Structure formats: structure tokens, C-alpha cells
Amino acid sequence: MNEQVGSFGMNIPIKIYGLSEKSITITFGTAIENDLLDLITDFNQLLLQDPFAGLITTVPAYTTLTVFFDPLSVMLSDLPGEGCFEKVSAYVHKIAQVKREKSKVTANEVIIPVCYGGDLGRDLLTVARTCNLSEAEVMDMHTAGQYTVFMIGFVPGFAYMGGMDARLSTPRKEIPNAKIPAGSVGIAGNQTGIYPMETPGGWQIIGRTPLKMFDVNRSQPSLLKGGDRVTFKAIDIKEFNAMLKYEYENQHH
């Protein structure tokens, strides 16, 4: 496998390896933490501000940045190197030498209302029992934290969030559910996340938000983006239904 090493900013080590003939992945570290998120955000911003010929898109993740490109455009470019991996890697190393400045990307502060437990959060009791807590304690801990959106995947708008209280860590389900309703708030390991649309999934569902997390008709389809800070607010079923009705009416007017 093609692989190179280098550094970014204050001698922060990076590793570049070929993912496919059309992509490379840059690894910045191994720990899921806010400092690493800031580093990846800064690097991604530098790359997008001054893209190389053939760059298609970038996908930030917890500890990596994957870069997708058009091989023909890269090969026809004047980048140094014989193959696509060498050419794109050379450009990445060039970007890595640029003096790192604090990211100008502003993180949004987003409050997500959630109706916990009952039919909307059928796994709340499972999480409580697994963690030796009461259901009320799970709700209190989940709403007490501030979370950081580290990445968006596995479907459009699905936000993977770090910063959850370690006492709530619960394994994924051994057998995934065939259908998880849109808006479901779940826990998997030390992460929490929100399903933006109905999809199969194996996270432990503790509640549901009435907010529409992904809407192609919005200027920014995904309600959340990487770097956003999220807090959860507990609401009851009456509030949930009222907000859900409001969201529906706004969508159809």
C-alpha cells in the first residue's frame, strides 16, 4: 500500500495512504478529541481554499481527512510525481507547510429537544440497566453534557457526536433494528447521534427529536455540521407532538 508520513503546523505528525485509485486518506492522530477536530478542520479549510487540479471533495472524520479526486485531471496536472498518489501527496505536503492559523469556521450552538423513553426511546431502560443507573439519571446525564459534532455519515445528516458522559457508554445492539424512525437519538459506545431519516441501525435508542435533521429543501440540508456544539433538552410527549406538527406544517407551506 502507498504510504507517506509528514507533519502539519507545529510538527504535528500526519500519515498519508492510498485508499483507492481515486482517493487518499490523511491520518492526524488516534484519539477522538476536540483539538484533533480543530486540526482537521484547519487543514481541510486550507486545502479547499487552494484546491489542486482534479480535487472533487473531502470527507472529514474523527481522526482522518479523506480526499477524493479525478485521476485523469491529476495526471494531466503539473504536480510533481509519477502517479496520482505521489502527485496528490506532494500537494498535501505543500499544504502542510503553510503556517497554521486558528480556524475561521464558526461552530454553531444548537439545542436539540428530545422526548426520552416510552415508545420514542425503547432502549432507555436497556441503557439504564447496562450502566447501573435509573432512567431519570440517564436522561439527566444525557442533557447535562455539551457535545461536539465530529463527523457526518453514514447517511446524509447523521451526526456522530463526542463528549458524552463516560458513564452512559453502552454497546451497540448485537442484532440491529430493521427500521429506526427519523429523529431517533441513540447511544453507541461512547458516542451519541441522531438518525436523520428512517434507516436500519444498531444504536440504543433513548428518545426522539421532533426536529427535521436533514431536508434537501434547506440551503444547508443537514441541521448539524462538523464542529457544531450540541446540547439536548428534555421535552414531554405533548411538547413533542406540538413541535412535530409545527415542523410538518412549515414543511408544507
C-alpha positions in Angstrom: 0.0 0.0 0.0 1.2 3.5 -0.8 2.0 5.4 2.4 3.9 8.6 3.3 4.5 10.5 6.5 5.0 14.2 7.2 3.9 16.9 9.6 1.5 19.8 9.8 1.8 23.1 11.8 3.9 22.7 14.9 5.4 19.4 13.8 2.1 17.6 14.2 2.6 14.2 12.5 0.4 13.2 9.6 0.3 10.0 7.6 -1.0 9.7 4.1 -2.0 6.4 2.5 -3.8 5.4 -0.7 -7.4 4.5 -0.2 -8.2 3.8 -3.9 -7.1 5.0 -7.3 -9.4 8.0 -6.8 -8.7 8.9 -3.1 -6.2 9.2 -0.3 -6.7 9.4 3.4 -4.7 11.7 5.7 -4.4 10.5 9.4 -3.8 13.1 12.0 -3.9 11.0 15.2 -5.7 8.2 17.0 -7.7 9.9 19.8 -11.2 11.3 19.4 -10.8 14.8 20.9 -11.7 18.4 20.2 -8.1 19.5 19.5 -7.8 16.9 16.7 -11.1 18.0 15.3 -9.8 21.6 15.1 -6.6 20.4 13.4 -8.5 18.5 10.8 -10.9 21.5 10.2 -7.9 23.8 9.7 -6.2 21.5 7.3 -9.4 20.9 5.3 -10.0 24.7 5.1 -6.5 25.2 3.7 -7.0 22.5 1.1 -10.4 23.8 0.0 -9.2 27.4 -0.2 -6.4 26.4 -2.6 -7.5 23.1 -4.3 -5.3 21.1 -6.6 -6.4 20.3 -10.2 -8.8 17.4 -10.0 -9.9 17.8 -6.4 -13.6 16.6 -6.1 -14.4 16.6 -2.4 -13.1 16.0 1.1 -14.6 13.9 3.9 -13.5 14.8 7.5 -13.8 12.1 10.1 -12.8 11.6 13.8 -9.1 11.3 13.1 -8.8 11.5 9.3 -9.4 13.5 6.2 -10.2 11.6 3.0 -9.6 13.4 -0.3 -11.4 12.3 -3.5 -10.1 13.4 -6.9 -10.3 12.8 -10.6 -7.3 10.7 -11.6 -7.1 12.0 -15.2 -7.1 15.6 -14.1 -4.4 14.9 -11.6 -2.2 13.0 -14.1 -2.5 15.9 -16.6 -1.6 18.5 -13.9 1.9 19.8 -13.3 2.1 18.4 -9.8 5.4 16.6 -9.1 5.4 12.8 -9.1 4.7 9.9 -11.4 1.4 8.6 -10.2 -1.8 10.1 -8.7 -0.8 9.1 -5.1 2.6 10.7 -5.4 1.2 13.9 -7.0 -1.7 14.4 -4.5 0.6 13.5 -1.6 3.1 16.1 -2.8 0.3 18.7 -2.8 -0.8 17.6 0.7 2.8 18.0 2.0 2.9 21.5 0.4 -0.4 22.5 2.2 1.1 21.0 5.4 3.9 23.6 5.3 1.5 26.5 5.3 1.6 28.3 8.7 -1.4 27.1 10.7 -3.8 29.8 11.9 -6.8 29.4 14.1 -9.8 28.1 12.1 -12.2 30.8 11.0 -15.1 28.3 10.9 -17.6 29.3 13.5 -19.2 26.5 15.4 -23.0 26.7 15.9 -24.5 26.3 19.3 -27.6 24.0 18.7 -30.2 22.9 21.2 -32.0 19.7 20.3 -35.3 19.0 22.1 -35.7 15.2 22.9 -38.6 13.2 24.2 -37.0 10.4 26.2 -38.2 6.9 26.9 -41.6 5.3 26.2 -42.4 4.4 22.6 -39.9 7.0 21.3 -37.0 5.7 23.3 -37.5 2.0 23.8 -33.8 1.3 24.7 -33.7 3.9 27.6 -34.3 1.1 30.1 -31.6 -1.1 28.5 -29.0 1.8 28.7 -30.1 2.4 32.3 -29.6 -1.3 33.3 -26.3 -1.6 31.4 -24.9 1.4 33.2 -26.4 0.7 36.6 -28.4 3.9 36.5 -32.1 4.8 36.7 -33.8 6.0 33.5 -34.1 9.5 35.1 -30.3 9.5 35.7 -29.6 8.6 32.1 -31.8 11.5 30.9 -30.2 13.9 33.3 -26.7 12.9 32.3 -27.5 13.0 28.6 -29.0 16.5 28.8 -26.2 17.8 31.1 -23.4 17.5 28.6 -22.3 19.6 25.6 -21.5 17.5 22.6 -19.2 18.2 19.6 -20.2 17.0 16.1 -17.1 15.2 14.9 -18.3 13.9 11.6 -21.4 13.4 9.3 -22.1 9.9 7.9 -23.3 7.0 7.5 -26.4 8.5 5.8 -26.8 12.2 4.9 -27.2 14.3 8.0 -26.3 11.6 10.6 -24.1 13.5 13.2 -21.6 11.5 15.2 -21.1 13.4 18.5 -18.4 13.1 21.1 -18.3 14.4 24.6 -20.8 12.1 26.2 -20.5 11.2 29.9 -18.5 8.0 30.0 -21.0 6.5 32.5 -23.5 6.3 29.7 -21.3 4.2 27.4 -23.4 1.3 26.0 -22.5 -1.2 23.3 -24.4 -1.3 20.0 -27.1 -3.9 19.7 -26.0 -7.4 18.6 -28.9 -7.5 16.2 -29.6 -4.2 14.5 -33.2 -2.9 14.1 -34.6 -3.1 10.6 -36.2 0.4 10.9 -35.1 3.3 13.2 -37.5 6.2 12.9 -36.2 9.6 11.7 -35.2 11.8 14.7 -34.2 8.9 16.9 -31.5 9.8 19.4 -29.2 6.9 20.2 -26.1 5.8 22.0 -23.3 3.5 20.7 -20.2 3.1 22.8 -19.0 6.5 23.9 -20.9 8.3 21.2 -24.4 9.8 20.8 -26.1 10.5 17.5 -29.4 11.3 15.8 -30.9 9.4 12.9 -31.9 12.0 10.2 -34.2 9.6 8.3 -35.7 6.1 8.7 -33.0 3.5 8.3 -31.7 0.3 9.8 -29.5 0.7 12.8 -27.9 -0.8 15.8 -27.7 2.1 18.2 -29.5 2.1 21.6 -32.5 4.5 21.1 -33.2 6.5 24.1 -35.5 9.2 22.7 -36.6 11.2 19.6 -36.4 14.7 18.5 -39.3 16.4 16.5 -36.7 18.5 14.5 -36.1 17.6 10.9 -32.4 16.8 10.9 -32.0 16.6 7.1 -34.0 18.5 4.5 -32.9 18.8 0.9 -35.0 21.9 0.5 -32.9 23.9 3.0 -29.9 25.9 1.9 -27.9 23.7 4.3 -29.7 20.4 4.2 -28.1 18.9 7.3 -29.2 20.7 10.5 -25.8 19.9 12.0 -22.3 20.2 10.6 -18.8 19.2 11.8 -17.6 21.3 14.7 -21.1 22.3 15.9 -21.7 22.2 19.7 -24.9 20.4 20.7 -27.0 20.3 23.9 -30.1 18.2 24.4 -33.2 19.5 26.2 -35.8 17.1 27.6 -39.4 17.6 26.5 -42.6 15.7 27.2 -44.8 13.9 24.7 -47.2 16.8 24.5 -44.4 19.2 23.5 -43.0 16.6 21.1 -46.3 16.3 19.2 -46.8 20.1 19.1 -43.3 20.7 17.7 -43.7 17.8 15.3 -47.0 19.3 14.0 -45.2 22.7 13.7 -42.4 21.2 11.7 -44.8 19.4 9.4 -46.9 22.5 8.7 -43.9 24.6 8.0 -42.6 22.0 5.6 -45.9 22.0 3.6 -46.3 25.8 3.4 
